[in-house]
Amino acid sequence: MSAGLRNSQLRWASKSLSCASVLLLAVLPTMPAAAQTAAQIDLTKYGARAVELLQQFLRIDTSNPPGNEKPAAEFLCQLFTREGIECQVFEVAPGRANAYARLRGDGSKRPIILLTHTDVVTAEAQQWSVPPFSGEIRDGVLYGRGAQDTKGEGMAKAMAMIALKRERAPLARDIIFLAVADEEVSSVGTNWMIQHKRELLAGAEYLINEGSANVIEGGEVPLWGVDVAEKMPFWLRLTARGMAGHSSVPARDATTHRLARAVARVVNYETPLKVLPLAQRELCEQARVRFPHEVERFCRLEKSLGDPAFRKRLTENSEWNYLLRNTISLTVLRGGPQTNVIPAEASAELDVRLLPGEDPQRFLAEIRGVIGDPSIEVLPILRPRPAGASPTDNELWRVFEQVIARHYSKARLVPRLLASSTESPMYRQVGIASYGFYPFACSEAEADTAHGTNERISVEAYRRGVRVMHDVVAGIAIRP
Ligand SMILES: [Zn+2]
């Protein structure tokens, strides 16, 4: 199983030892002492360089809206060009651009894409203890909007490519680095790439995208998740229309009253539980780590859910509940602007997240049935992206397993169903096996700062993650 990776890295390492610039810690146990020292020195060098470059990257304000990602794309391309790696900036809208770099292999295997995005969500500077676009390091912690999501992992990917180029690693496949604009709002960058430059992605076998965080618990990382599928956002709007009027004489069928009854039915509705193989596997793995005495129950969910107490326990935990059903969150309510006026229109919006494989039209019919009032219009306001799942029985998955086992020997690698959404489904749809892989292990407090206040990552965790990312890319791309 692990022969491919280990042998290829050994061979590469022995070839490049003469350059005194070996990068791979992966092979240290089998390397002579002098080579180990050389390797450690260089790893430190690349890690330190990645931190400096990330600081510079974080200082480019790409808050979206409006994005303005072009300077970030230019920054990345300048970096690659200096290293002799071909890179192009594609302007996808005024002031907005993607960066596309490519390191050539011998073509014996199909390309791998390292995907990242350059935009970040906005930051309310007055809430932060460090300016959000300063890239400042304070007490060994690197702060900045994007440190977690996702300039940090983007720079780790860039550094992996630069290291492989500098070491003249013999590559079996092309490595494509793609940094897109506008991931956080409407995916202008990825849509543009797929519509206008599909040939530059053609033939790619794998894609590594941003992934959900891996949290350190009691000094260890018990579970290392790789996102292989995600829930499908299917947003709905409920609208009640009718006569506007004076609210001193209330009518039972006032728009707001009908809407309130419809909304109450929806929020009280319990969607059916469905155990997908992926969710079964994830919960089973969690039990092996966290509740070893309950493995039997968690690994046979169909049966265990028949027990009302167990069912209650699972569904009351929001981290488990979403894996087992379509979920509905009521997020927007609109009625009249004035207390003494019944509005002619009242509406509500629902953030529905469907399990992979669900039929949105069937769910729409289900919700209309739950509301049971044909005067309430129920319409989708977001067309769902077809959700697929990427397999776990391929070469890249085995590389993930080997690299994580090497760096975090106690961690179990587990395929995850992501609750939120990324652009991976768009690439799965064009036939590329896509994985959300986050190379860093963080404290829960740090991981929670993505999209939040004082977004940050410890410098030590960052440097370690740079090595993890490097080893994954090396493992999948270097010639066997
Ligand atoms: Zn992101």
Boltz pocket constraint, residues with backbone or C-beta under 6 A from the ligand:
constraints:
  - pocket:
      binder: B
      contacts: [[A, 117], [A, 149], [A, 150], [A, 183], [A, 210]]
      max_distance: 6.0
